[in-house]
Amino acid sequence: MKAVLAAAAMAASMVAAAAGQEALNAPGALLRGLDTIAGKARDISIRIGETVKYGRLEITLHECRYLSENPVGNAFARLSIYSEISGKLVFGGWMLSSSPALSSMDHQRYDVWLIRCNTVEPVDAG
């Protein structure tokens, strides 16, 4: 599985280089979570280095990169997702916004996928 994820990230980098596009770092990402039992979806905004709770999962964003020519359609993020109940890693690696099934999380209740990188820092309401 790690080899597939590494190959996917490398392929995305090569496509960007071949197209003359630069991959840029973003300060955060927008993920979407789906509780398959309750049938409810929720958008999850997360910053680099932050850990957020979604249901019984703890999601940490390590990196989010996007292609300069298409920041919405071609994003890739490195995530760690742990089960709060077992304490085990349920996903670790790269997710691609353009191909969510290529590197998806395998969990009996929750689905989480990358929508896009957040290209600007969110403003805290306060």
MOWO-V88829 format. One record per backbone hydrogen bond with DSSP energy under -0.5 kcal/mol. NH is the residue of the N-H (numbers start at 1). CO is the residue of the C=O. If there is no record, write none. Layout:
BEGIN
nh: {NH/NH}
co: {CO/CO}
END
This chain:
BEGIN
nh: {5/6/7/8/9/10/11/12/13/14/15/16/17/18/19/20/21/24/24/26/27/28/29/30/31/31/32/33/34/35/36/36/39/40/42/44/45/46/48/49/50/52/54/57/58/59/60/61/62/62/63/65/66/67/67/68/70/74/76/77/78/79/79/80/81/82/83/84/85/87/90/91/93/95/97/102/103/104/105/106/107/111/113/115/116/117/118/119/124/126}
co: {1/2/3/4/5/6/7/8/9/10/11/12/13/14/15/17/16/22/66/64/118/118/46/116/29/44/113/42/111/40/34/109/35/35/33/31/43/29/27/61/47/59/57/54/82/52/80/50/60/78/78/76/24/70/74/22/67/70/65/95/63/77/93/60/91/58/88/56/56/83/81/81/79/77/75/99/99/101/112/90/105/34/32/30/30/71/28/117/122/124}
END
